[in-house]
Amino acid sequence: MFKFLVFLFFFFILLVSLLGFSALRTFKAILFGNPKKRTQTHSSASAGRQRTRDSHAQPSHKKIIPKEEGEYIDYEEVRD
C-alpha cells in the first residue's frame, strides 16, 4: 500500500510540474511573442514562392507513359 501511495505522490508531482512548465511557456509566448510561429510563417511563405517558381518552370500536364506503350481496348458495359 505504501509503494502505491509513493507512486501516486510522484505521479502527482510530475503532473503538477508539467502543468507549471506549460503555463510558463504560454505566458512567455504571450508576453514576448512566439519565435516558432515567426520562423514557420517565414519558411512557409518562402516554400510557397519556391513551389510557384517550380510550377512555372515545368508544364503541369506532362505525360508519364509514352504513347508507344500499351494498347487500346474497347470497353463494353455489361449489365445483369
MMTF fields as JSON, N, C-alpha, C and O atoms, coordinates in Angstrom:
{
  "mmtfVersion": "1.0.0",
  "mmtfProducer": "UNKNOWN",
  "numBonds": 319,
  "numAtoms": 320,
  "numGroups": 80,
  "numChains": 1,
  "numModels": 1,
  "chainsPerModel": [1],
  "groupsPerChain": [80],
  "chainIdList": ["A"],
  "bondAtomList": [4, 2, 8, 6, 12, 10, 16, 14, 20, 18, 24, 22, 28, 26, 32, 30, 36, 34, 40, 38, 44, 42, 48, 46, 52, 50, 56, 54, 60, 58, 64, 62, 68, 66, 72, 70, 76, 74, 80, 78, 84, 82, 88, 86, 92, 90, 96, 94, 100, 98, 104, 102, 108, 106, 112, 110, 116, 114, 120, 118, 124, 122, 128, 126, 132, 130, 136, 134, 140, 138, 144, 142, 148, 146, 152, 150, 156, 154, 160, 158, 164, 162, 168, 166, 172, 170, 176, 174, 180, 178, 184, 182, 188, 186, 192, 190, 196, 194, 200, 198, 204, 202, 208, 206, 212, 210, 216, 214, 220, 218, 224, 222, 228, 226, 232, 230, 236, 234, 240, 238, 244, 242, 248, 246, 252, 250, 256, 254, 260, 258, 264, 262, 268, 266, 272, 270, 276, 274, 280, 278, 284, 282, 288, 286, 292, 290, 296, 294, 300, 298, 304, 302, 308, 306, 312, 310, 316, 314],
  "bondOrderList": [1, 1, 1, 1, 1, 1, 1, 1, 1, 1, 1, 1, 1, 1, 1, 1, 1, 1, 1, 1, 1, 1, 1, 1, 1, 1, 1, 1, 1, 1, 1, 1, 1, 1, 1, 1, 1, 1, 1, 1, 1, 1, 1, 1, 1, 1, 1, 1, 1, 1, 1, 1, 1, 1, 1, 1, 1, 1, 1, 1, 1, 1, 1, 1, 1, 1, 1, 1, 1, 1, 1, 1, 1, 1, 1, 1, 1, 1, 1],
  "groupList": [{"groupName": "MET", "atomNameList": ["N", "CA", "C", "O"], "elementList": ["N", "C", "C", "O"], "formalChargeList": [0, 0, 0, 0], "bondAtomList": [1, 0, 2, 1, 3, 2], "bondOrderList": [1, 1, 2], "singleLetterCode": "M", "chemCompType": "L-PEPTIDE LINKING"}, {"groupName": "PHE", "atomNameList": ["N", "CA", "C", "O"], "elementList": ["N", "C", "C", "O"], "formalChargeList": [0, 0, 0, 0], "bondAtomList": [1, 0, 2, 1, 3, 2], "bondOrderList": [1, 1, 2], "singleLetterCode": "F", "chemCompType": "L-PEPTIDE LINKING"}, {"groupName": "LYS", "atomNameList": ["N", "CA", "C", "O"], "elementList": ["N", "C", "C", "O"], "formalChargeList": [0, 0, 0, 0], "bondAtomList": [1, 0, 2, 1, 3, 2], "bondOrderList": [1, 1, 2], "singleLetterCode": "K", "chemCompType": "L-PEPTIDE LINKING"}, {"groupName": "LEU", "atomNameList": ["N", "CA", "C", "O"], "elementList": ["N", "C", "C", "O"], "formalChargeList": [0, 0, 0, 0], "bondAtomList": [1, 0, 2, 1, 3, 2], "bondOrderList": [1, 1, 2], "singleLetterCode": "L", "chemCompType": "L-PEPTIDE LINKING"}, {"groupName": "VAL", "atomNameList": ["N", "CA", "C", "O"], "elementList": ["N", "C", "C", "O"], "formalChargeList": [0, 0, 0, 0], "bondAtomList": [1, 0, 2, 1, 3, 2], "bondOrderList": [1, 1, 2], "singleLetterCode": "V", "chemCompType": "L-PEPTIDE LINKING"}, {"groupName": "ILE", "atomNameList": ["N", "CA", "C", "O"], "elementList": ["N", "C", "C", "O"], "formalChargeList": [0, 0, 0, 0], "bondAtomList": [1, 0, 2, 1, 3, 2], "bondOrderList": [1, 1, 2], "singleLetterCode": "I", "chemCompType": "L-PEPTIDE LINKING"}, {"groupName": "SER", "atomNameList": ["N", "CA", "C", "O"], "elementList": ["N", "C", "C", "O"], "formalChargeList": [0, 0, 0, 0], "bondAtomList": [1, 0, 2, 1, 3, 2], "bondOrderList": [1, 1, 2], "singleLetterCode": "S", "chemCompType": "L-PEPTIDE LINKING"}, {"groupName": "GLY", "atomNameList": ["N", "CA", "C", "O"], "elementList": ["N", "C", "C", "O"], "formalChargeList": [0, 0, 0, 0], "bondAtomList": [1, 0, 2, 1, 3, 2], "bondOrderList": [1, 1, 2], "singleLetterCode": "G", "chemCompType": "PEPTIDE LINKING"}, {"groupName": "ALA", "atomNameList": ["N", "CA", "C", "O"], "elementList": ["N", "C", "C", "O"], "formalChargeList": [0, 0, 0, 0], "bondAtomList": [1, 0, 2, 1, 3, 2], "bondOrderList": [1, 1, 2], "singleLetterCode": "A", "chemCompType": "L-PEPTIDE LINKING"}, {"groupName": "ARG", "atomNameList": ["N", "CA", "C", "O"], "elementList": ["N", "C", "C", "O"], "formalChargeList": [0, 0, 0, 0], "bondAtomList": [1, 0, 2, 1, 3, 2], "bondOrderList": [1, 1, 2], "singleLetterCode": "R", "chemCompType": "L-PEPTIDE LINKING"}, {"groupName": "THR", "atomNameList": ["N", "CA", "C", "O"], "elementList": ["N", "C", "C", "O"], "formalChargeList": [0, 0, 0, 0], "bondAtomList": [1, 0, 2, 1, 3, 2], "bondOrderList": [1, 1, 2], "singleLetterCode": "T", "chemCompType": "L-PEPTIDE LINKING"}, {"groupName": "ASN", "atomNameList": ["N", "CA", "C", "O"], "elementList": ["N", "C", "C", "O"], "formalChargeList": [0, 0, 0, 0], "bondAtomList": [1, 0, 2, 1, 3, 2], "bondOrderList": [1, 1, 2], "singleLetterCode": "N", "chemCompType": "L-PEPTIDE LINKING"}, {"groupName": "PRO", "atomNameList": ["N", "CA", "C", "O"], "elementList": ["N", "C", "C", "O"], "formalChargeList": [0, 0, 0, 0], "bondAtomList": [1, 0, 2, 1, 3, 2], "bondOrderList": [1, 1, 2], "singleLetterCode": "P", "chemCompType": "L-PEPTIDE LINKING"}, {"groupName": "GLN", "atomNameList": ["N", "CA", "C", "O"], "elementList": ["N", "C", "C", "O"], "formalChargeList": [0, 0, 0, 0], "bondAtomList": [1, 0, 2, 1, 3, 2], "bondOrderList": [1, 1, 2], "singleLetterCode": "Q", "chemCompType": "L-PEPTIDE LINKING"}, {"groupName": "HIS", "atomNameList": ["N", "CA", "C", "O"], "elementList": ["N", "C", "C", "O"], "formalChargeList": [0, 0, 0, 0], "bondAtomList": [1, 0, 2, 1, 3, 2], "bondOrderList": [1, 1, 2], "singleLetterCode": "H", "chemCompType": "L-PEPTIDE LINKING"}, {"groupName": "ASP", "atomNameList": ["N", "CA", "C", "O"], "elementList": ["N", "C", "C", "O"], "formalChargeList": [0, 0, 0, 0], "bondAtomList": [1, 0, 2, 1, 3, 2], "bondOrderList": [1, 1, 2], "singleLetterCode": "D", "chemCompType": "L-PEPTIDE LINKING"}, {"groupName": "GLU", "atomNameList": ["N", "CA", "C", "O"], "elementList": ["N", "C", "C", "O"], "formalChargeList": [0, 0, 0, 0], "bondAtomList": [1, 0, 2, 1, 3, 2], "bondOrderList": [1, 1, 2], "singleLetterCode": "E", "chemCompType": "L-PEPTIDE LINKING"}, {"groupName": "TYR", "atomNameList": ["N", "CA", "C", "O"], "elementList": ["N", "C", "C", "O"], "formalChargeList": [0, 0, 0, 0], "bondAtomList": [1, 0, 2, 1, 3, 2], "bondOrderList": [1, 1, 2], "singleLetterCode": "Y", "chemCompType": "L-PEPTIDE LINKING"}],
  "groupTypeList": [0, 1, 2, 1, 3, 4, 1, 3, 1, 1, 1, 1, 5, 3, 3, 4, 6, 3, 3, 7, 1, 6, 8, 3, 9, 10, 1, 2, 8, 5, 3, 1, 7, 11, 12, 2, 2, 9, 10, 13, 10, 14, 6, 6, 8, 6, 8, 7, 9, 13, 9, 10, 9, 15, 6, 14, 8, 13, 12, 6, 14, 2, 2, 5, 5, 12, 2, 16, 16, 7, 16, 17, 5, 15, 17, 16, 16, 4, 9, 15],
  "groupIdList": [1, 2, 3, 4, 5, 6, 7, 8, 9, 10, 11, 12, 13, 14, 15, 16, 17, 18, 19, 20, 21, 22, 23, 24, 25, 26, 27, 28, 29, 30, 31, 32, 33, 34, 35, 36, 37, 38, 39, 40, 41, 42, 43, 44, 45, 46, 47, 48, 49, 50, 51, 52, 53, 54, 55, 56, 57, 58, 59, 60, 61, 62, 63, 64, 65, 66, 67, 68, 69, 70, 71, 72, 73, 74, 75, 76, 77, 78, 79, 80],
  "secStructList": [7, 2, 2, 2, 2, 2, 2, 2, 2, 2, 2, 2, 2, 2, 2, 2, 2, 2, 2, 2, 2, 2, 2, 2, 2, 2, 2, 2, 2, 2, 2, 2, 7, 7, 2, 2, 2, 2, 2, 2, 2, 2, 2, 2, 2, 2, 2, 2, 2, 2, 2, 2, 2, 2, 2, 2, 2, 1, 7, 1, 1, 7, 7, 1, 1, 7, 6, 6, 1, 1, 7, 7, 7, 7, 7, 7, 7, 7, 7, 7],
  "xCoordList": [0.826, 0.0, 0.875, 0.557, 1.987, 2.88, 3.519, 3.661, 3.901, 4.515, 3.536, 3.92, 2.285, 1.258, 1.064, 0.91, 1.067, 0.924, 2.133, 1.977, 3.331, 4.536, 4.469, 4.824, 4.015, 3.857, 2.864, 3.136, 1.716, 0.719, 1.277, 1.004, 2.049, 2.629, 3.58, 3.494, 4.484, 5.418, 4.717, 5.121, 3.686, 2.906, 2.218, 2.174, 1.686, 1.047, 2.069, 1.777, 3.254, 4.314, 4.706, 4.915, 4.807, 5.129, 4.061, 4.39, 2.813, 1.729, 1.715, 1.514, 1.924, 1.927, 3.099, 2.936, 4.271, 5.423, 5.214, 5.587, 4.627, 4.349, 3.325, 3.452, 2.325, 1.335, 1.983, 1.677, 2.872, 3.568, 4.449, 4.438, 5.208, 6.051, 5.206, 5.581, 4.08, 3.197, 2.646, 2.576, 2.256, 1.742, 2.836, 2.574, 4.052, 5.158, 5.445, 5.681, 5.424, 5.68, 4.586, 4.861, 3.347, 2.238, 2.375, 2.205, 2.682, 2.849, 4.034, 3.971, 5.101, 6.266, 5.898, 6.314, 5.121, 4.707, 3.79, 3.858, 2.947, 2.043, 2.827, 2.595, 3.747, 4.472, 5.551, 5.692, 6.309, 7.463, 7.281, 8.184, 6.156, 5.942, 6.473, 7.288, 5.999, 6.397, 7.365, 6.943, 8.65, 9.618, 9.354, 9.713, 8.743, 8.46, 7.461, 7.608, 6.455, 5.466, 6.085, 5.733, 7.001, 7.642, 8.456, 8.4, 9.208, 10.036, 9.184, 9.514, 8.095, 7.227, 6.548, 6.433, 6.097, 5.446, 6.424, 6.077, 7.644, 8.657, 8.997, 9.101, 9.169, 9.56, 8.42, 8.669, 7.171, 6.058, 5.86, 5.485, 6.111, 5.992, 7.067, 6.788, 8.283, 9.348, 9.112, 9.453, 8.538, 8.223, 7.141, 7.181, 6.179, 5.14, 5.723, 5.322, 6.67, 7.326, 8.132, 8.165, 8.785, 9.582, 8.68, 9.02, 7.523, 6.592, 6.091, 5.927, 5.846, 5.374, 6.438, 6.12, 7.7, 8.78, 8.906, 9.098, 8.798, 8.93, 7.788, 7.997, 6.589, 5.443, 5.525, 5.0, 6.177, 6.343, 7.443, 7.435, 8.368, 9.498, 9.1, 9.643, 8.161, 7.784, 6.288, 5.499, 5.901, 4.467, 3.784, 4.357, 2.552, 1.856, 1.192, 0.863, 0.985, 0.317, 1.322, 1.204, 2.297, 3.346, 2.902, 2.441, 3.038, 2.678, 3.733, 4.931, 3.287, 4.2, 4.468, 5.609, 3.43, 3.555, 3.697, 2.874, 4.716, 4.884, 3.731, 3.059, 3.517, 2.412, 2.607, 1.633, 3.857, 4.141, 3.785, 3.613, 3.674, 3.391, 1.887, 1.103, 1.503, 0.114, -0.672, -0.153, -1.911, -2.769, -4.181, -4.548, -4.964, -6.332, -7.252, -7.157, -8.134, -9.095, -10.479, -10.741, -11.374, -12.759, -13.415, -13.243, -14.161, -14.84, -16.313, -16.928, -16.875, -18.294, -18.876, -18.426, -19.889, -20.505, -21.536, -22.395, -21.448, -22.367, -23.232, -22.717, -24.549, -25.48, -26.24, -26.622, -26.444, -27.203, -28.673, -29.455],
  "yCoordList": [-1.186, 0.0, 1.255, 2.249, 1.192, 2.339, 2.659, 3.828, 1.625, 1.825, 2.492, 3.348, 2.098, 2.686, 4.162, 4.97, 4.526, 5.929, 6.753, 7.892, 6.187, 6.885, 7.092, 8.159, 6.07, 6.177, 7.284, 8.105, 7.311, 8.352, 9.739, 10.695, 9.853, 11.14, 11.636, 12.793, 10.778, 11.182, 11.453, 12.345, 10.697, 10.937, 12.301, 13.032, 12.635, 13.931, 15.06, 16.08, 14.887, 15.896, 16.079, 17.206, 14.984, 15.056, 15.83, 16.69, 15.54, 16.236, 17.722, 18.551, 18.067, 19.471, 20.208, 21.341, 19.583, 20.238, 20.419, 21.456, 19.435, 19.58, 20.686, 21.45, 20.764, 21.829, 23.192, 24.146, 23.284, 24.542, 24.97, 26.14, 24.046, 24.381, 24.805, 25.712, 24.153, 24.526, 25.934, 26.72, 26.248, 27.586, 28.631, 29.698, 28.346, 29.29, 29.526, 30.66, 28.471, 28.605, 29.441, 30.237, 29.246, 30.017, 31.492, 32.35, 31.799, 33.194, 33.833, 35.001, 33.081, 33.602, 33.923, 34.952, 33.047, 33.283, 34.503, 35.259, 34.693, 35.85, 37.141, 38.122, 37.149, 38.369, 38.717, 39.882, 37.732, 38.012, 37.575, 37.765, 37.007, 36.511, 35.099, 34.639, 34.427, 33.043, 32.977, 33.164, 32.716, 32.687, 31.551, 31.672, 30.464, 29.353, 29.772, 29.388, 30.549, 30.969, 31.877, 31.798, 32.736, 33.634, 32.846, 33.143, 31.856, 31.093, 30.204, 30.009, 29.659, 28.826, 29.658, 29.217, 30.858, 31.713, 32.093, 32.089, 32.422, 32.798, 31.62, 31.781, 30.45, 29.296, 28.841, 28.405, 28.93, 28.516, 29.494, 29.092, 30.783, 31.764, 31.535, 31.609, 31.26, 31.013, 29.697, 29.583, 28.707, 27.443, 27.656, 27.036, 28.528, 28.838, 29.511, 29.211, 30.422, 31.075, 30.06, 30.122, 29.125, 28.102, 27.22, 26.908, 26.818, 25.995, 26.756, 26.165, 28.06, 28.859, 28.914, 28.783, 29.108, 29.134, 27.79, 27.74, 26.693, 25.362, 25.066, 24.427, 25.521, 25.215, 25.961, 25.484, 27.132, 27.858, 27.241, 27.398, 26.558, 26.005, 24.773, 24.56, 23.95, 22.72, 22.745, 23.266, 22.188, 22.117, 21.156, 20.14, 21.493, 20.69, 19.448, 18.523, 19.411, 18.27, 17.419, 17.225, 16.924, 16.122, 14.663, 14.127, 14.015, 12.607, 11.748, 11.976, 10.771, 9.863, 8.637, 8.185, 8.101, 6.899, 7.329, 8.098, 6.851, 7.214, 6.679, 5.721, 7.301, 6.928, 5.526, 4.844, 5.099, 3.79, 2.621, 1.497, 2.866, 1.779, 1.569, 2.517, 0.315, -0.021, -0.212, -0.004, -0.605, -0.8, -0.375, -0.353, -0.04, 0.402, -0.805, -1.696, -0.837, -1.93, -1.313, -0.389, -1.837, -1.36, -1.752, -2.868, -0.822, -1.078, -1.257, -0.455, -2.306, -2.558, -2.858, -3.77, -2.072, -2.251, -3.37, -3.373, -4.312, -5.436, -5.27, -5.156, -5.257, -5.137, -6.431, -7.091, -6.768, -8.012, -7.746, -8.667],
  "zCoordList": [0.0, 0.0, 0.0, -0.653, 0.748, 0.844, -0.511, -0.87, -1.26, -2.577, -3.538, -4.336, -3.454, -4.315, -4.003, -4.919, -2.729, -2.337, -2.782, -3.222, -2.672, -3.13, -4.645, -5.145, -5.369, -6.814, -7.165, -8.041, -6.487, -6.735, -6.423, -7.149, -5.356, -4.982, -6.068, -6.479, -6.535, -7.577, -8.907, -9.653, -9.198, -10.399, -10.327, -11.316, -9.16, -8.957, -9.1, -9.724, -8.533, -8.646, -10.117, -10.565, -10.864, -12.281, -13.05, -13.867, -12.801, -13.492, -13.161, -14.049, -11.903, -11.496, -12.148, -12.599, -12.202, -12.82, -14.325, -14.874, -14.996, -16.419, -16.675, -17.633, -15.825, -15.947, -15.735, -16.45, -14.758, -14.488, -15.656, -16.037, -16.225, -17.379, -18.579, -19.322, -18.759, -19.86, -19.659, -20.604, -18.428, -18.134, -18.324, -18.88, -17.873, -18.062, -19.546, -19.962, -20.329, -21.766, -22.44, -23.337, -21.993, -22.554, -22.206, -23.072, -20.936, -20.53, -21.249, -21.632, -21.431, -22.148, -23.591, -24.124, -24.227, -25.607, -25.698, -26.668, -24.707, -24.718, -24.521, -25.228, -23.573, -23.243, -24.265, -24.636, -24.723, -25.573, -27.02, -27.835, -27.349, -28.706, -28.845, -28.046, -29.867, -30.083, -31.262, -32.403, -31.02, -32.134, -33.119, -34.29, -32.688, -33.598, -34.668, -35.828, -34.302, -35.286, -36.332, -37.509, -35.918, -36.879, -37.892, -39.085, -37.447, -38.381, -39.264, -40.433, -38.739, -39.553, -40.631, -41.774, -40.278, -41.253, -42.347, -43.529, -41.957, -42.943, -43.848, -45.064, -43.269, -44.078, -44.975, -46.099, -44.51, -45.357, -46.506, -47.607, -46.256, -47.332, -48.383, -49.58, -47.952, -48.923, -49.657, -50.834, -48.987, -49.651, -50.709, -51.771, -50.423, -51.404, -52.629, -53.754, -52.422, -53.556, -54.358, -55.587, -53.664, -54.347, -55.211, -56.352, -54.659, -55.434, -56.655, -57.723, -56.515, -57.641, -58.725, -59.907, -58.341, -59.325, -60.028, -61.243, -59.268, -59.864, -60.822, -61.853, -60.499, -61.352, -62.673, -63.679, -62.695, -63.947, -64.801, -66.022, -64.192, -64.921, -65.733, -66.817, -65.234, -65.917, -66.226, -65.438, -67.358, -67.647, -66.675, -66.281, -66.298, -65.288, -65.872, -65.13, -67.208, -67.836, -68.601, -69.811, -67.883, -68.508, -68.552, -67.544, -69.711, -69.843, -69.175, -69.341, -68.426, -67.751, -68.616, -68.719, -69.232, -70.057, -71.516, -72.013, -72.198, -73.618, -74.463, -74.082, -75.594, -76.474, -77.051, -77.37, -77.184, -77.793, -76.865, -77.336, -75.58, -74.642, -74.503, -74.561, -74.321, -74.068, -75.349, -76.446, -75.208, -76.358, -75.994, -74.819, -76.994, -76.787, -76.74, -77.584, -75.765, -75.622, -75.591, -74.821, -76.443, -76.432, -75.11, -74.62, -74.551, -73.292, -73.566, -74.269, -73.011, -73.187, -71.81, -71.117, -71.425, -70.12, -70.196, -71.078, -69.274, -69.232, -67.992, -66.88, -68.184, -67.044, -66.871, -67.837, -65.643, -65.351, -65.277, -65.042]
}
